[in-house]
Amino acid sequence: MDFNLPKELTAYLAELDAFIEAQIKPLEQQDDNIRFFDHRREHSRTDWDRGGLPRHEWEALLAEAKRRADQAGHLRFGAPKRYGGKDGPHLWMAVIREHLTAKGLGLHNDLQNEHSIVGNFPFVLMFEEFGTQAQQQEFIHGGFDGTRFVGFGLTEPEHGSDATHMETRAVRQTRDGVPGWLINGEKMWTTGMHVASHCATFARTSGKDGDARGISCFLVPAKTPGLKVEEYLWTFNMPTDHPRVSFTDVWVPDEAQFGPPENGLAVAQSFVHQNRIRQAASSLGAADFCVKESVRYARERKPFGKPLAENQGIQFPLVELATQVEMLRLLIRKTAWEMDQMPHAEFERRISDKVSMCNYWGNRLVCKAADRAMQVHGGMGYSRHKPFEHIYRHHRRYRITEGSEEIQMRKVAGYLFGFMGPNKMKK
C-alpha cells in the first residue's frame, strides 16, 4: 500500500504554482484588482443597486482568469480529452482542489463563484450519461465556449431536502401539433440565473407526493415566456446569484426533457456526487490553511512577553484540528481513488456513503478551523483584514447545500444499517 502521490501529480501541482505566479498573481494585482480579495472584497464584488448581484467588473476578472487558465491547458483538466480536457481522475481533482484552497483567498481559486483555474464541470458527465446526442453537442461544447450555462432548479420554497414532495408540475400539452409539456411551479436557490441560458427544471410528471419516481427534468430556456426571476436572495456571504424563480404556464417541447423520464432524480444524484467529493477537498484545504496561519501567528505574537504558542489553551485546539485534517485527507484521497476504480453510474450504489462522510465532515471541519483562527488572531481575526471570516461565511453554506449534513449523515446511516447500499438487507 503506497500513500505517496504519483510523481506526475506532484509535478503538475508545481506546474500550477508556476502558472499562478506568472499569470494569475500579476492579474490579481493590476488595476487594483486586489480589492476583490482584501478587506474591501464584499463591497467590491457586490452591486448593491442591482439586487445584490455580482458586479460586472468582478465577473469579468473571473472570466479573464479562466481564459488564461484554459489557454494554458489547466481549466478543463478534469474534462474528457475529446472536449479539450485531460481526463483528470477524481483523485487528482481532489488533491488539486485541496492544494489550491490551502493557498488562501485569491484569483487562482474563489469558490464563492465556483471559480478555479482548474474547473469543476459536473455537467459533462451528466450530459454524457443522460443527455441525447443533440443535448451533448449543445450543452457540453456550449458550456466550454460560454454560450450555454445551466441553472439547477430542484429546491423549492416549501421543499428543500425532500425533493420527492416538490409542488412543481409538468403536464402533457401539444402546441401547434408539437408534443410537449406545460410547467407550473416555483424554485429556490437556482444559482446563476442572471447569466443562465437554461434552467434544469425538475417537475413531477406522474405519481404522488413522496414517490421518488415520477419526477422528470427539463432544460428550459431562460427566456421562455412564463419563466421569471422573482427575487435574488441575499445571503451570509455576498454577492448573491441565488434567486427564487417562478414558472407560470411555461411550455417546452419533448426534446427539452433531460435524462430518463420519471427518474429525473438520477440526474441530480450524478451532479452531487462529483461536487461533494471536490467540495470536501476544498474545505479540507481551507481548514489546513486556517490551522497553519494560526500556528504561524501564535509563534509570532508575544503578549505578556512570550509567544502565544507556548500556551496550551492555544496549542490543544489547534492540535485537534490538525489531527482531524490529517485523518480527513486520507479518507478523501481513498474515496476519490475508489471513485476512479468504478463507472460513474455505480457511485450511488457502492460508495455514496463514503462521499457523504468526506463532505459533511470536511465542511464542518473548515467552519471549526476558521472559527478557531479568528479566536487565535483576536480582534484582527474577527475583522475583514484577515480572510477567516470570509472562509467561515463561504464554507458555512456547504453544510446546507449539496445535501445538508443531516441528509448526508442519513445516507451514511442507510449504508451502515443496511437500509440501502451494497449491504442492503432483504425485507
ChimeraX attribute file (.defattr): number of C-alpha atoms within 10 A of each C-alpha:
attribute: neighborCount
match mode: 1-to-1
recipient: residues
	/A:1	3
	/A:2	5
	/A:3	8
	/A:4	7
	/A:5	12
	/A:6	11
	/A:7	9
	/A:8	10
	/A:9	15
	/A:10	15
	/A:11	11
	/A:12	15
	/A:13	17
	/A:14	12
	/A:15	12
	/A:16	21
	/A:17	15
	/A:18	12
	/A:19	18
	/A:20	20
	/A:21	12
	/A:22	11
	/A:23	15
	/A:24	21
	/A:25	16
	/A:26	13
	/A:27	18
	/A:28	21
	/A:29	12
	/A:30	9
	/A:31	9
	/A:32	9
	/A:33	18
	/A:34	19
	/A:35	17
	/A:36	21
	/A:37	20
	/A:38	16
	/A:39	16
	/A:40	13
	/A:41	19
	/A:42	18
	/A:43	16
	/A:44	20
	/A:45	22
	/A:46	21
	/A:47	19
	/A:48	15
	/A:49	8
	/A:50	10
	/A:51	15
	/A:52	20
	/A:53	22
	/A:54	22
	/A:55	17
	/A:56	12
	/A:57	15
	/A:58	17
	/A:59	14
	/A:60	11
	/A:61	16
	/A:62	20
	/A:63	14
	/A:64	13
	/A:65	25
	/A:66	23
	/A:67	15
	/A:68	16
	/A:69	24
	/A:70	19
	/A:71	11
	/A:72	14
	/A:73	15
	/A:74	22
	/A:75	25
	/A:76	25
	/A:77	23
	/A:78	22
	/A:79	21
	/A:80	15
	/A:81	12
	/A:82	8
	/A:83	13
	/A:84	16
	/A:85	16
	/A:86	16
	/A:87	14
	/A:88	15
	/A:89	17
	/A:90	21
	/A:91	23
	/A:92	23
	/A:93	22
	/A:94	24
	/A:95	23
	/A:96	22
	/A:97	26
	/A:98	24
	/A:99	21
	/A:100	24
	/A:101	24
	/A:102	21
	/A:103	15
	/A:104	21
	/A:105	21
	/A:106	19
	/A:107	24
	/A:108	27
	/A:109	23
	/A:110	18
	/A:111	18
	/A:112	16
	/A:113	15
	/A:114	11
	/A:115	19
	/A:116	22
	/A:117	27
	/A:118	22
	/A:119	20
	/A:120	21
	/A:121	20
	/A:122	16
	/A:123	20
	/A:124	21
	/A:125	20
	/A:126	22
	/A:127	21
	/A:128	14
	/A:129	15
	/A:130	17
	/A:131	20
	/A:132	16
	/A:133	10
	/A:134	9
	/A:135	19
	/A:136	19
	/A:137	14
	/A:138	14
	/A:139	22
	/A:140	21
	/A:141	16
	/A:142	15
	/A:143	17
	/A:144	17
	/A:145	10
	/A:146	11
	/A:147	12
	/A:148	18
	/A:149	21
	/A:150	23
	/A:151	23
	/A:152	23
	/A:153	25
	/A:154	25
	/A:155	20
	/A:156	24
	/A:157	13
	/A:158	14
	/A:159	15
	/A:160	19
	/A:161	17
	/A:162	15
	/A:163	21
	/A:164	19
	/A:165	18
	/A:166	23
	/A:167	19
	/A:168	20
	/A:169	19
	/A:170	26
	/A:171	14
	/A:172	14
	/A:173	16
	/A:174	14
	/A:175	12
	/A:176	5
	/A:177	7
	/A:178	11
	/A:179	13
	/A:180	19
	/A:181	23
	/A:182	18
	/A:183	28
	/A:184	19
	/A:185	20
	/A:186	26
	/A:187	26
	/A:188	24
	/A:189	23
	/A:190	25
	/A:191	20
	/A:192	20
	/A:193	24
	/A:194	16
	/A:195	13
	/A:196	18
	/A:197	21
	/A:198	21
	/A:199	25
	/A:200	23
	/A:201	27
	/A:202	31
	/A:203	27
	/A:204	27
	/A:205	21
	/A:206	16
	/A:207	12
	/A:208	13
	/A:209	15
	/A:210	12
	/A:211	13
	/A:212	18
	/A:213	19
	/A:214	19
	/A:215	28
	/A:216	25
	/A:217	29
	/A:218	25
	/A:219	23
	/A:220	24
	/A:221	18
	/A:222	21
	/A:223	12
	/A:224	13
	/A:225	12
	/A:226	15
	/A:227	22
	/A:228	18
	/A:229	19
	/A:230	13
	/A:231	14
	/A:232	23
	/A:233	18
	/A:234	15
	/A:235	14
	/A:236	13
	/A:237	17
	/A:238	22
	/A:239	25
	/A:240	24
	/A:241	22
	/A:242	22
	/A:243	22
	/A:244	21
	/A:245	23
	/A:246	21
	/A:247	21
	/A:248	15
	/A:249	15
	/A:250	19
	/A:251	24
	/A:252	24
	/A:253	18
	/A:254	15
	/A:255	13
	/A:256	18
	/A:257	23
	/A:258	23
	/A:259	22
	/A:260	15
	/A:261	16
	/A:262	18
	/A:263	17
	/A:264	24
	/A:265	22
	/A:266	20
	/A:267	23
	/A:268	19
	/A:269	17
	/A:270	21
	/A:271	19
	/A:272	19
	/A:273	22
	/A:274	22
	/A:275	18
	/A:276	24
	/A:277	30
	/A:278	26
	/A:279	27
	/A:280	30
	/A:281	32
	/A:282	28
	/A:283	33
	/A:284	34
	/A:285	27
	/A:286	32
	/A:287	34
	/A:288	28
	/A:289	24
	/A:290	29
	/A:291	25
	/A:292	17
	/A:293	16
	/A:294	25
	/A:295	19
	/A:296	11
	/A:297	17
	/A:298	20
	/A:299	13
	/A:300	13
	/A:301	15
	/A:302	13
	/A:303	9
	/A:304	7
	/A:305	7
	/A:306	12
	/A:307	14
	/A:308	20
	/A:309	19
	/A:310	12
	/A:311	11
	/A:312	11
	/A:313	11
	/A:314	17
	/A:315	15
	/A:316	11
	/A:317	14
	/A:318	21
	/A:319	14
	/A:320	11
	/A:321	20
	/A:322	18
	/A:323	10
	/A:324	17
	/A:325	21
	/A:326	12
	/A:327	11
	/A:328	21
	/A:329	21
	/A:330	13
	/A:331	15
	/A:332	25
	/A:333	22
	/A:334	15
	/A:335	23
	/A:336	26
	/A:337	16
	/A:338	16
	/A:339	23
	/A:340	16
	/A:341	11
	/A:342	12
	/A:343	8
	/A:344	15
	/A:345	13
	/A:346	11
	/A:347	20
	/A:348	17
	/A:349	13
	/A:350	17
	/A:351	20
	/A:352	23
	/A:353	24
	/A:354	21
	/A:355	27
	/A:356	26
	/A:357	22
	/A:358	27
	/A:359	33
	/A:360	26
	/A:361	19
	/A:362	31
	/A:363	27
	/A:364	19
	/A:365	23
	/A:366	28
	/A:367	26
	/A:368	19
	/A:369	30
	/A:370	27
	/A:371	18
	/A:372	21
	/A:373	28
	/A:374	22
	/A:375	16
	/A:376	24
	/A:377	18
	/A:378	11
	/A:379	10
	/A:380	14
	/A:381	20
	/A:382	18
	/A:383	15
	/A:384	16
	/A:385	15
	/A:386	18
	/A:387	21
	/A:388	30
	/A:389	20
	/A:390	24
	/A:391	24
	/A:392	23
	/A:393	17
	/A:394	18
	/A:395	27
	/A:396	19
	/A:397	17
	/A:398	22
	/A:399	19
	/A:400	16
	/A:401	15
	/A:402	22
	/A:403	20
	/A:404	18
	/A:405	20
	/A:406	13
	/A:407	16
	/A:408	23
	/A:409	18
	/A:410	14
	/A:411	21
	/A:412	22
	/A:413	14
	/A:414	16
	/A:415	22
	/A:416	14
	/A:417	12
	/A:418	14
	/A:419	16
	/A:420	19
	/A:421	19
	/A:422	12
	/A:423	14
	/A:424	13
	/A:425	11
	/A:426	7
	/A:427	4
